[in-house]
């Protein structure tokens, strides 16, 4: 075989090994849910309901993200494994309900799911294929029922303000683990409940206490829980 061909094969093997290592090299997962009322209330011009209609007034999935203990994270680990909706055809109705996209223009959610798989999911291929990645994440939402936990503590999405500590305590009571709460601001500049982070071990099987919290926008001591 020509030396140039051997070199090309060698380089391709190295590239494949690098991608494989990248897809296996992480320490834990963030499981992130967002409150649609806060997403839409922060900038109504960037909020569009899905083509299937307005989602339920419940937390929706943002993603399941491999992460490192130093706070950084891998991304876009395998360009050879793009999102394929046919691989999750049995999950689509559940995805539309629990993992909708509110971005504009109005859409069916597939571009959002594609982004999540290709940026984050491909970095967990040592644990999940596409179907199990999405199926596991949907199951986590049922396990960590944030709205139920908050309502049990008298915290309702009615536009009222609540203590950040009470919100954390309610979610910990419901899930068993300490959440990270990310806030954004409404059109009047008020801090509001936006996203909730919980953590899983690197097997993607068990909720754990987060090794490190993200660097998202911090909340004040009192935050709004907007309606939707």
C-alpha positions in Angstrom: 0.0 0.0 0.0 1.2 3.5 -0.8 2.7 5.4 2.1 0.2 8.3 1.6 -2.7 5.9 1.9 -1.3 4.4 5.1 -0.8 7.9 6.5 -4.4 8.8 5.6 -5.8 5.6 7.3 -3.6 6.3 10.3 -5.0 9.9 10.6 -8.6 8.7 10.2 -8.1 6.1 12.9 -6.7 8.7 15.2 -9.6 11.0 14.5 -12.1 8.2 15.2 -10.3 7.4 18.5 -10.3 11.0 19.5 -14.1 11.3 18.9 -14.7 8.1 20.8 -12.7 9.3 23.7 -14.5 12.6 23.7 -17.8 10.8 23.7 -16.8 8.8 26.8 -14.9 11.5 28.8 -17.2 13.2 31.3 -18.0 13.1 35.0 -21.7 13.6 35.4 -24.9 14.9 33.8 -26.9 18.1 34.3 -30.6 17.4 33.8 -32.2 20.8 33.0 -35.8 21.8 33.0 -37.2 25.2 32.2 -40.4 27.1 33.1 -42.1 28.2 29.9 -43.7 31.2 31.6 -40.3 32.6 32.3 -39.0 31.8 28.9 -41.8 33.7 27.3 -42.0 36.5 29.8 -38.4 37.5 29.4 -38.8 38.4 25.7 -42.3 37.8 24.2 -40.8 38.5 20.7 -38.7 35.4 20.9 -41.5 33.1 22.2 -43.5 31.1 19.7 -45.8 28.2 20.6 -45.1 25.0 18.8 -47.0 24.1 15.6 -49.0 21.6 17.8 -50.3 24.5 20.0 -49.5 26.0 23.4 -47.8 23.5 25.7 -49.2 22.6 29.1 -48.4 24.9 32.0 -45.6 22.6 33.3 -41.8 22.5 33.4 -40.4 21.3 30.1 -37.1 19.6 29.3 -34.2 21.7 28.1 -31.6 18.9 28.0 -29.4 16.2 29.5 -25.8 17.5 29.4 -22.6 15.6 30.1 -20.3 17.7 32.2 -16.9 17.8 33.9 -16.2 18.3 37.6 -14.3 21.5 36.8 -17.5 23.1 35.4 -16.6 22.7 31.7 -18.2 20.3 29.3 -17.7 18.4 26.1 -19.7 19.3 23.0 -20.3 18.2 19.4 -18.4 14.9 19.9 -19.5 12.9 16.9 -20.4 14.5 13.6 -20.8 11.0 12.1 -23.9 10.4 14.2 -26.4 13.2 13.4 -30.0 13.4 14.8 -32.4 11.0 13.1 -36.0 11.4 14.0 -36.8 7.9 12.7 -34.8 6.5 15.6 -37.2 8.0 18.2 -40.5 7.7 16.2 -42.2 5.9 19.2 -41.2 8.8 21.5 -42.3 11.8 19.3 -45.7 12.3 20.9 -44.1 12.3 24.4 -41.4 14.6 23.2 -43.9 17.1 21.8 -45.6 17.2 25.2 -42.6 17.2 27.5 -39.8 18.6 25.4 -41.4 21.3 23.2 -39.5 24.2 21.6 -40.7 27.8 22.2 -38.3 29.4 19.9 -39.4 31.4 16.8 -40.6 30.8 14.2 -43.1 28.2 15.4 -41.8 24.7 14.8 -42.4 21.0 15.6 -39.4 20.7 17.9 -37.1 18.6 15.7 -34.5 21.3 15.3 -34.3 21.7 19.1 -34.0 17.9 19.6 -31.4 17.8 16.9 -29.3 20.5 18.6 -29.5 18.8 22.0 -28.5 15.4 20.6 -25.6 16.7 18.4 -24.2 19.1 20.9 -24.7 17.1 24.1 -26.0 13.6 23.4 -23.1 12.6 21.1 -20.8 13.2 24.0 -22.6 10.5 26.0 -22.4 7.7 23.4 -20.5 5.5 25.9 -23.8 5.4 27.8 -26.7 6.2 25.4 -27.6 5.7 21.8 -30.1 8.2 20.4 -33.2 6.4 21.5 -32.0 5.7 25.0 -30.8 9.3 25.4 -34.2 10.8 24.7 -36.1 8.0 26.5 -34.0 8.3 29.6 -34.5 12.1 29.7 -38.2 11.8 29.3 -38.2 9.4 32.3 -36.3 11.8 34.4 -38.9 14.5 34.0 -41.5 12.1 35.4 -39.1 11.2 38.2 -38.3 14.8 39.1 -41.8 16.3 39.0 -40.8 19.9 39.8 -44.3 21.4 39.5 -45.8 18.8 41.9 -43.0 19.4 44.4 -43.4 23.1 44.3 -47.2 23.0 44.6 -46.9 20.7 47.5 -45.0 23.4 49.3 -47.7 26.1 48.4 -45.5 27.6 45.6 -47.8 28.3 42.6 -47.1 29.7 39.1 -49.4 32.7 39.7 -47.0 35.6 39.3 -46.3 35.8 43.0 -42.8 36.1 44.5 -41.3 33.4 46.7 -38.2 32.8 48.7 -35.4 31.3 46.7 -34.6 29.1 49.7 -38.2 27.8 49.9 -38.1 26.9 46.2 -34.9 25.0 46.7 -36.2 23.3 49.7 -39.4 22.2 48.0 -37.5 20.7 45.0 -35.1 19.0 47.3 -38.0 17.6 49.3 -39.6 16.3 46.1 -36.5 14.9 44.4 -34.2 14.1 47.3 -31.4 16.3 45.9 -30.3 20.0 46.0 -31.2 21.9 42.8 -29.5 24.8 41.1 -31.9 27.5 40.3 -31.3 29.8 37.3 -33.2 33.0 36.9 -33.9 35.4 34.1 -35.6 38.8 34.1 -39.1 39.7 32.9 -39.8 42.8 30.8 -39.8 44.9 34.0 -36.5 43.6 35.2 -37.8 41.4 37.9 -35.9 38.2 38.7 -38.0 35.1 37.9 -37.7 31.3 38.1 -36.4 30.1 34.8 -34.4 26.9 34.9 -33.8 24.1 37.4 -30.7 21.9 37.3 -30.4 18.5 38.9 -27.5 16.1 38.5 -27.0 12.4 37.5 -24.0 10.2 37.8 -22.1 9.4 34.6 -24.1 6.2 34.1 -27.2 8.3 33.6 -29.0 6.1 36.0 -29.0 7.9 39.4 -29.7 11.4 40.7 -26.8 12.7 42.8 -25.8 15.9 44.6 -24.2 18.1 42.0 -20.4 18.1 42.0 -20.3 21.7 40.8 -23.0 24.2 40.0 -23.2 26.0 36.7 -22.4 29.6 36.2 -25.9 30.7 35.0 -27.6 33.9 36.0 -28.0 33.9 39.8 -31.2 34.7 41.5 -32.2 37.2 44.2 -33.5 36.1 47.6 -37.1 36.6 46.3 -38.1 35.5 42.8 -41.2 35.5 40.8 -42.9 32.3 39.6 -44.8 33.7 36.5 -47.9 32.1 35.1 -48.1 30.6 31.7 
